[in-house]
Amino acid sequence: MESEKSPKKETFPTIPVIILVTGILWLINELNILTINIPWFPVVLIIVGVAGLIEFYKRK
């Protein structure tokens, strides 16, 4: 008896994109190509992370 596999829902890779963008911005800032002085940038990452967790648990 074969079990039916439900098709996986395609999801956007949010966490890898956030990490990639953060790394690129950090590199650009360290190379002095573009000065990014956003003291609340970590707060934005925290908010995005919390939103991702909320979405994850809403889907369950």
N, C-alpha and C positions, 0 to 999 in steps of 0.2 A: 504494500500500500504506500503510495507516494504522498508525501505531505505537500500541500500547496504552499508555495512561497509567495508572500506578498511582494509586489514590486516596491523597491526602495524609492522613496520620495527624493527627488533631486533637491539638495540643499546647497545654499551658497556657502562657501568656505569662509565664514566671517572671521574666525580667530586667526587663520593664517594670513588673511588680508590685513588685519589690524597689525599683526606682528611685522609684516613686510613693510607697510606704510610707516610704522614707527621706526623701524630700522633705517629706512631710506631718509626720513626726516632727520634722524639722529646723525647719520653719516654726513648729510649735507650741512648740518649745523657744525659738526666737528671740523669739516674741511673749510669752514668759513666761506662757503659758496653763497649761502643764504643764512642770515641770522634769524633764528626762530626763538623768540623770547616769549613763550606762553607758559606762565607759571601754573596755570590750571590744566595743562595738558594731561597730567595723570588722572585728574578728575573726569575728563572726557573718557579716558580708557576704562575707568571704573564704571561709569554709567553705561557704556556699551557692553561691558562684561555682565553687569546686572541684568540689562535688557536681554542679553543672550540666554542667561540662566532662566529668566522668566519665560521666554519663548520655549525653551527646552522642556520645562515642566508643564507648560500649557498643552503641549502636544501629547503628553502621556495620558 
